[in-house]
Amino acid sequence: MKGKNVLMALLLACAVLLGGNRANAGPMRAEEPSTSVLVTGMASGSGSTIGPAGALYVTEGAAGRVLRVDPKTGDVSVYASGLPNSIIHIGGAMDIAFMGSTAYVLVTVVGAELGGDPDDIVGIYRVDGPDTFTVIADLGAYSMNHLPGYPVDLQTGVQYALETYRGGFLVTDGHHNRVLSVTLDGEISEVIRFGNNVPTGLAIHGNTVYMAEAGAVPHLPEDGRIISFGTSSPDTTVVAAGAPLLVDVKFGRGRDLFGLAQGTYGGGGAGAPALPNTGSLVRVNSSGTFDIVADELNQPTSLEIIGDTAYVVTLGGEIWQIDGISGPPYGR
């Protein structure tokens, strides 16, 4: 017994020296995430991905470009230019994904249907050089030939997100309310169709697809959801709900699942952005709702996560850096 008492005394002494007497210290408070601006001055901001050498690649629809951003320094260079420009506040070069070292860019809301250049194609463009591209899939033609069973404003659709999947791609269409599968040979098929839920961002884990939904106008918070599904089944599962105008979804450390909410709907027609400075980065919790990680974001459009840091692209052409997004044991 004497040996045990000595051991207990030593353990208590170590506890006091290392961290104080936890019996009287109260619960530990986690450090709050810190938010800062990494990049400003882009013509616009839309989709993003993490590409070769761990760099951020961001589509700049207003300029028809893809930018390469060093996430450590914020240095920006032009990776590709000469893509179709956006005609309205949304579209042009919309999103980007890499397959190996080759980049593919999703282009939408362009062409003759909107009074633009009739040679501009709604589709997936392979980047062959700094200003050369090959259209590998004509999503506009497919959409016009496979219209949903309700009236639409744009027959070519409003494609939002591009994600690699099983040697090809998945593409969300927030106007025709469906997810398309696209092969490198340009074969297009419908994976799943929804009601008026407005599919937006995508994330993949194994064979399961996670998708953000903005919900129909007026994009009520309860309609902002993350759902999951398999590509071989029409069944969907609601993972979490309650974020206004949800536009993206990504996994962080420890399979923490994050969503990006553009914020309070500001009125206007379908596709109109949220009110300024009402967006938020949210985390899925165990009750199927969201915890706010960072708020007052200005019209965010896409999200990437590297380690314990989130990078948020905004419609106005900025990239925000949010450090310390994961709680223990994965961060902070």
C-alpha positions in Angstrom: 0.0 0.0 0.0 2.9 2.3 0.8 4.3 1.9 -2.7 0.9 2.7 -4.2 0.6 5.9 -2.1 4.0 7.1 -3.3 3.0 6.4 -6.9 -0.2 8.4 -6.6 1.7 11.3 -5.0 4.1 11.3 -7.9 1.3 11.3 -10.5 -0.5 14.1 -8.7 2.7 16.2 -8.6 3.2 15.7 -12.3 -0.4 16.7 -13.1 0.1 20.0 -11.1 3.5 20.7 -12.8 2.2 20.0 -16.4 -1.3 21.4 -16.3 -2.4 22.4 -12.9 -5.0 20.7 -10.8 -7.7 19.8 -13.4 -10.2 19.0 -10.6 -10.5 22.8 -9.9 -9.6 24.2 -13.3 -12.9 23.7 -15.1 -13.5 22.6 -18.7 -10.8 23.5 -21.3 -11.8 26.0 -24.0 -10.8 25.3 -27.6 -9.2 28.1 -29.5 -11.5 29.7 -32.0 -10.6 29.4 -35.7 -8.9 32.5 -37.2 -10.0 34.1 -40.5 -7.8 36.1 -42.8 -7.8 37.2 -46.5 -5.2 35.2 -48.6 -6.0 36.6 -52.1 -7.8 39.7 -53.4 -8.3 41.3 -56.8 -9.5 38.4 -58.9 -12.0 39.3 -61.5 -14.5 36.8 -60.0 -14.4 33.5 -58.1 -16.2 30.3 -58.6 -15.0 26.7 -58.3 -11.7 25.4 -57.0 -9.7 22.3 -56.4 -6.3 21.2 -54.9 -4.1 20.2 -57.8 -0.4 19.3 -58.5 2.1 20.2 -55.8 -0.7 21.0 -53.4 -1.6 24.3 -55.0 -5.1 25.8 -55.2 -6.6 26.1 -58.6 -9.5 28.6 -58.9 -11.8 29.3 -61.9 -12.3 32.9 -62.7 -15.4 32.9 -64.8 -15.6 36.7 -65.6 -12.1 36.5 -67.2 -12.3 32.9 -68.7 -9.2 31.8 -66.7 -7.9 29.4 -64.2 -5.6 30.7 -61.6 -2.9 28.8 -59.6 -2.6 30.0 -56.0 0.1 29.1 -53.5 -1.8 28.3 -50.3 1.2 29.2 -48.2 2.0 32.6 -49.6 -1.1 33.7 -51.6 1.0 34.1 -54.8 -1.2 34.0 -57.9 -0.3 33.0 -61.4 -2.4 32.3 -64.5 -2.6 28.6 -65.2 -4.9 28.8 -68.3 -6.7 31.5 -70.2 -9.0 31.8 -73.2 -12.0 29.9 -71.8 -15.5 31.3 -72.5 -16.3 34.3 -70.2 -19.4 34.5 -68.1 -22.3 36.4 -69.6 -24.2 36.9 -66.4 -23.2 36.8 -62.7 -22.8 33.1 -62.8 -21.1 30.8 -65.4 -18.2 30.7 -67.8 -15.4 28.7 -66.3 -17.3 27.3 -63.4 -15.3 24.5 -61.7 -12.1 22.5 -62.2 -10.9 19.0 -61.4 -7.6 17.2 -62.0 -7.1 13.7 -63.2 -3.4 13.1 -62.6 -1.6 16.1 -63.9 -4.3 17.0 -66.4 -6.9 19.7 -65.6 -10.5 19.6 -66.7 -12.7 22.7 -66.5 -16.5 22.8 -66.3 -18.0 25.7 -68.5 -21.6 26.6 -68.2 -24.2 29.4 -69.0 -22.5 30.4 -72.2 -23.3 30.3 -75.9 -26.1 31.2 -78.3 -28.9 30.5 -75.8 -27.9 33.6 -73.8 -26.9 35.7 -76.8 -23.2 34.9 -76.5 -20.7 33.4 -78.9 -22.4 30.5 -80.6 -19.1 28.7 -80.7 -18.9 28.6 -76.9 -19.9 25.2 -75.7 -21.4 24.2 -72.3 -19.3 21.3 -71.4 -16.1 19.9 -69.9 -12.9 21.3 -71.4 -9.6 19.5 -71.1 -6.7 21.9 -70.6 -4.1 21.0 -73.3 -1.9 24.1 -72.8 -1.9 27.6 -71.3 -4.5 28.7 -73.9 -5.5 25.6 -75.7 -8.4 23.3 -74.8 -10.4 20.3 -76.1 -14.1 19.9 -75.3 -14.4 16.3 -74.2 -18.2 16.4 -73.4 -21.0 18.6 -74.7 -23.2 18.9 -71.7 -25.3 21.6 -73.3 -26.3 19.4 -76.2 -27.1 16.5 -73.9 -29.2 18.7 -71.6 -31.2 20.1 -74.5 -31.9 16.5 -75.7 -32.8 15.2 -72.2 -34.8 18.0 -70.7 -36.4 17.5 -67.3 -40.2 17.1 -67.0 -40.9 20.7 -66.1 -40.3 24.1 -67.8 -36.8 25.5 -67.6 -35.3 28.9 -68.4 -32.0 27.5 -69.9 -32.3 24.3 -71.9 -28.5 23.8 -71.7 -28.7 23.7 -67.8 -26.7 25.5 -65.1 -24.0 23.0 -64.2 -22.3 23.9 -60.9 -19.7 21.3 -59.6 -17.2 18.9 -61.3 -15.7 16.0 -59.4 -13.6 13.0 -60.5 -15.2 9.6 -59.9 -14.2 6.1 -61.1 -12.0 7.3 -64.0 -14.6 9.9 -65.1 -16.6 12.8 -63.7 -19.7 13.6 -61.8 -21.4 17.0 -62.6 -24.3 18.7 -60.7 -26.9 20.7 -62.6 -28.6 23.2 -60.3 -31.2 24.1 -62.8 -32.2 20.7 -64.2 -31.8 19.3 -60.7 -29.7 16.2 -61.4 -26.3 14.7 -61.3 -24.6 13.5 -64.5 -21.9 10.9 -65.1 -19.4 11.8 -67.8 -16.6 9.5 -69.2 -13.3 10.7 -70.7 -14.8 9.6 -74.1 -17.6 12.1 -73.7 -20.4 9.6 -72.9 -23.0 11.3 -70.6 -25.7 9.7 -68.6 -28.0 10.7 -65.7 -27.1 9.3 -62.3 -29.9 10.6 -60.2 -32.6 13.2 -60.5 -34.1 15.3 -57.7 -37.1 17.6 -57.1 -36.5 21.3 -57.0 -33.6 20.9 -54.5 -30.9 22.8 -56.5 -27.8 20.5 -56.4 -24.5 22.3 -55.9 -21.2 21.0 -54.4 -19.9 17.5 -54.4 -17.5 15.4 -52.3 -16.7 11.7 -52.7 -15.8 9.1 -50.0 -15.3 5.6 -51.3 -18.4 4.7 -53.4 -20.6 7.3 -51.6 -21.3 10.7 -53.1 -22.0 13.6 -50.7 -23.8 16.5 -52.3 -24.9 20.0 -51.1 -28.3 21.3 -51.8 -29.2 25.0 -51.9 -32.9 24.4 -51.9 -35.5 26.1 -54.0 -36.0 29.9 -54.0 -36.1 31.5 -51.5 -33.4 29.1 -50.2 -34.8 28.7 -46.7 -32.2 27.5 -44.1 -34.1 24.2 -43.5 -33.7 23.5 -47.3 -29.9 23.8 -47.2 -28.8 20.2 -46.8 -26.0 17.7 -47.3 -27.3 14.4 -48.7 -25.5 11.2 -49.6 -26.2 8.5 -52.2 -24.6 5.7 -54.2 -24.4 5.9 -58.0 -26.1 2.6 -58.5 -29.1 3.4 -56.3 -31.8 6.1 -56.4 -32.0 6.2 -52.6 -30.7 9.2 -50.7 -29.9 9.9 -47.1 -30.0 13.3 -45.4 -26.7 13.8 -43.6 -27.5 17.3 -42.2 -29.8 20.2 -42.7 -30.2 23.8 -41.7 -27.6 25.9 -43.6 -28.9 28.8 -45.8 -28.1 28.4 -49.6 -25.6 25.6 -49.2 -23.1 25.7 -52.1 -20.3 23.2 -51.3 -19.3 20.2 -49.2 -15.9 18.9 -48.3 -14.2 16.4 -45.9 -11.7 17.6 -43.3 -9.5 15.7 -40.9 -10.9 12.6 -39.2 -13.7 12.6 -41.8 -15.2 15.7 -40.3 -17.7 16.9 -42.9 -18.0 20.6 -43.7 -20.5 22.7 -45.7 -20.2 26.1 -47.2 -23.4 28.3 -46.9 -23.6 31.4 -49.1 -26.1 32.9 -46.6 -29.4 34.8 -46.5 -31.2 34.9 -49.8 -31.3 38.5 -51.1 -34.2 38.1 -53.5 -34.2 38.1 -57.3 -34.5 35.2 -59.7 -33.1 31.7 -59.5 -29.3 31.8 -59.3 -29.2 35.2 -57.6 -26.5 35.3 -54.8 -27.1 35.7 -51.1 -26.8 39.0 -49.3 -23.2 40.2 -48.7 -21.4 39.0 -45.5 -24.1 36.4 -44.5 -22.2 33.3 -45.6 -20.7 30.7 -43.2 -18.5 27.7 -43.0 -20.3 25.0 -41.1 -19.5 21.5 -39.7 -21.9 18.6 -39.5 -22.5 17.4 -36.0 -23.9 14.2 -34.5 -27.5 15.4 -34.4 -27.7 16.0 -38.1 -27.5 19.8 -37.9 -24.6 22.2 -38.4 -22.2 24.0 -36.1 -20.9 27.4 -37.3 -17.2 27.4 -37.7 -16.8 30.9 -39.2 -19.4 33.4 -40.3 -19.8 36.8 -42.0 -18.3 35.4 -45.2 -19.0 37.5 -48.3 -20.9 35.4 -50.9 -18.7 32.3 -50.9 -18.8 29.9 -53.8 -16.4 27.0 -53.2 -14.4 25.3 -50.4 -11.1 23.4 -50.2 -9.5 22.0 -47.1 -5.8 21.4 -46.5 -4.9 19.9 -43.1 -6.6 22.1 -40.5 -7.2 25.1 -42.8 -10.1 25.9 -45.0 -9.8 28.0 -48.2 -13.0 29.8 -49.3 -13.4 31.3 -52.7 -15.9 34.2 -53.0 -18.0 35.5 -55.9 -16.2 38.9 -55.6 -12.8 37.5 -56.3 -11.2 36.8 -52.9 -9.9 33.7 -51.2 -10.3 33.5 -47.4 -8.1 31.4 -45.2 -9.7 29.9 -42.0 -7.2 28.2 -39.7 -7.9 25.8 -36.9 -11.2 24.4 -38.3 -11.0 21.0 -36.6 -11.4 20.3 -32.9 -9.4 17.8 -30.9 -8.0 15.3 -31.6 -7.6 16.4 -35.2 -6.7 20.1 -34.9 -6.1 23.1 -32.7 
